[in-house]
Amino acid sequence: MTMTLSDLLPLMPLLIVTGTAVLAMILVGVRRHYALTVLVTIAGLSVATVVAAMMMPFTNQQITPLLIIDQYSLFFTVVSCASAVFIAILSYPYLQNLQDQREEYFLLLSIATIGAVVMVSSNHFVSTVLGLETLSMSLYGMVAYPVHVKESAKHPLEASVKYLVLSAAASGIILFGMALVYAQTGTLEFASLIDNINGETAGLGAGFSILALLMVIAGMAFKLSLAPFHMWTPDVYEGSPLPATTYLATIGKAGMFVILLRFIEASDALEFDSLITVLSLIAAASILAGNLLALLQENLKRILAYSSIAHMGYVLIAIIASFYTTGSISIEAVTFYLVAYVIMSLGAFGVASVVSSSSKEFDSIEDYSGLFWRSPWLALVFTGMLLSLAGIPLTVGFIGKFYLFFAGVEAGLWTLLAALIIGSGIGLYYYLRIVYRMVLPAGENSAFNNDGRNLLSSYGVLAVLFFLLLLLGVYPAPIMNLIETISVAI
Amino acid sequence: MILVILIGLLFLGGVAAWLSESIHPRLPRTIALVTVILDLLIMFTLLGGEGSGWIASVDAAWMPRFGISFYLAVDGLSLLLILLTAFLGIIAIGSAWDEITERAGFFYFNLLWTLAGVLGVFTALDLFLFFFFWEVMLIPMYFIIAIWGHENKNYAAMKFFIFTQVSGMLMLVSILTLAYFHYVQFETFSFNYHDLMNVRMSGSLEMWVMLGFFIGFATKLPSVPFHSWLPDAHSQAPTAGSVILAGVLLKTGAYGLIRFAVPLFPAAAMDFAPVAMALAAISILYCAKVAFAQSDIKRLIAYTSVSHMGFVTLGVYAWNEQALQGAIMTMLAHGLSAAALFMLAGGLQHRIHTRNMSDMGGFWARVPRMAVVALFFSVAALGMPGLGNFIGEFLALLGAFQANILWTVVSAFGLIFASVYSLWVIQKVFHGEYASSDSKAGFDDSHLTDLSRREMIYFAAMMLGLIWMGMYPQSFLALSAPVLGDLLTATEPGVALVAGVSP
């Protein structure tokens, strides 16, 4: 298939993000100016967000075999780019006092976003690997960014190397799996394995197909930090600078999940009973391991890391349910929950980012003692985010849980629903523990000392996220309709 | 529309109370009081419109994807309970008037939001909306216990929250299963109460779904074996929190049983009735026994609450008009008497900084007015004829006797136990030798003052309420009778099915 000029139009968001990265790079080369670089990055990503949102109603096109630009991918392009804008705004004050070259960080952020946009538009193994590696490579850099600063985030280099080595191993497994899938189907596009097994060109057969699927899914589970492939998560989260953690936890996870969703739907992987068993075990193990291990933590980033393991397990339930349910309810559940998860994770990490800086991170939950009385608005936002993660009404997290429960009930996955209930029950404990710290009377030396770099823009981001949290929690009908429309295509 | 105003007013009043703290520290309590009084006055306009059917309702599309609507409606039963809620709301604000001085704005915010959630629970007829409010009322209550509670508040608040939330999720699964079956049978999603009444399910599935509801409600009620959060929550909560908790929050569980758990699944509920009534009898006797063993006065009252709420369960699962009337009267009367007793216990703790009864004794001479008030409410709680609690428990037992003789007879012994522990408290605290600060050094009695005029007004109002219920219960029974009539008619086929199988 040759590309024509008209094919470029649907690629606009991707091109704009790429252009942003190039522009920022040239700018850094000509003249180093921190604020200007940040401004260019934010402006470029914002334009990409708006363009993608405007294209959503009428674009549905396969551009080369590699990329599918449909409403679903554009929706997640909007989510990814908007999140990247928020993270960039939060990064600006965070890195301002870094005694090093600061501009390249935003270059990496733009490039990572290119990867994310490619991932959410991918229905082909090549673009999957391209997007995934673009995102991961940039993240290695972002995670290790403050490496020359002694007192900065505790172990950026350790975190980065750990992430690099394990992530590369996982990529290797995915690639091996892809090769086996290719041996079966003869195409690198996401295609049904069942059709090939039952068709005329028999390929390697069912046994190899299951092995291939297992390898692909194991690799993806690693990237999604699903148990038992979750070991790296808490260390990497803890060691990275906060904005990089936020990026990893939100855009990285959402993009990967979109690929997993498309792959599982296209390959009919769930037709294999054994795969459903494996996925169910992974989901249950993630929910229980994530929630139980989070109980023991005192570090906010580690708590959120373990809680993200659990949340990914929750979403996996909806993916499994998609096999049993008629209509698109499970896909909608996955989509809505991912959006909810991105909002609440951005908010929770955002609060920590706002009070921290590259020279001093406040990531022990002890630091937040009495926050309700020291800075009530910040505490209110943080409480909202935590309660949303716990799935309490008035917040988007509750509607997300509702979707998951609905998909689970419709599919009749009672065991997994029991795991979901138990997991959420345990989860309440560690979320409320943080909330309880915040309502305690403020202790001594509890003021945050982050060099007074409290920018109004960061608080603006938190306000927007909090508003979205409540709006989607109280009046979700518009986005429900939107998600219903876009999910039909999958 | 009036229902939206009722609930919205409380939400807005809460926000206003919180924000007003920065203007003047005394402003929040005034705003809160005005808001709740206004609410009560608006509710009075609903009186007189009763009869069979709904007095007021509002129905608007909310999440059309799932057929969820914003559907609130009030009938006689709901009206009684929202009146109780607003009345006790005022009392709770009164009891917090001088006690809560720190962070008052946030306190009244939480108090009003709890009340708003409770009003929502009592009026929601869309099951999703019901669940929504069911959970909304938890968070502010959690904050009330966790911030203004006593020595072990973190544990108590956490336990309260986890118990109710996890049991609530079981109920959510049940609600969703029900809604899904509605979709299977009628091909539209709906969470509407009236629509879901038409859903038919196979026997064992209906039982499981019903159990989800039952566990959700029995935890809130609470009934043995889901009751262990209540004594902790009560003993640690500030007085106003206890008043709301005992007076109103527990009633949401009972209301749920009457409105949802039985009518939606009449056959399964009647199959389950002997078990539920057995649990009720165990709650009544066991918790009365445990109450007697407490030395912490608030824990004691908490256990008596569990015991009294057993009569409600008993009445509901007997499912005839007398028993249900009895259950409703018990809910109302217990709402007042338990709230009053918790206020007295809270008042004592505020004055002498201990809840330990073994340190107390001989207070009658020091605080005669308090002693008389305490005696009145203890006697009310033990079921003295002429007061509301008697009417409730008597009717509940009378109705239950027609349904299940064994467990009714066993439960009736609870009345004797109630007399024992109620009078024992009076004896322990107010009679005997005065335990002064110098002799046993159990507490500092320098602030042990009698009830103030303000406090007397609240207690007088609650006394009047109990006497009214006891002397002329018809004015309450008349409100709920048509509702119960409708419910009994609607569930008749299902109930008859079970009665036919096991006569």
Interface residues (C-beta under 8 A of the other chain):
Chain A: F372 W373 L387 I392 P393 L394 F398 F402 F405 F406 V409 E410 L417 I421 S424 G425 L428 Y429 L432 R433 V435 Y436 V439 Y475 P476 A477 M480 N481 E484
Chain B: A61 W62 M63 P64 R65 F66 R103 F106 F128 F131 F132 E135 V136 L138 I139 Y142 F143 A146 I147 N154 A157 M158 F161 I162 Q165 V166 M169 L170 L172 V173 L176 T177 A179 Y180
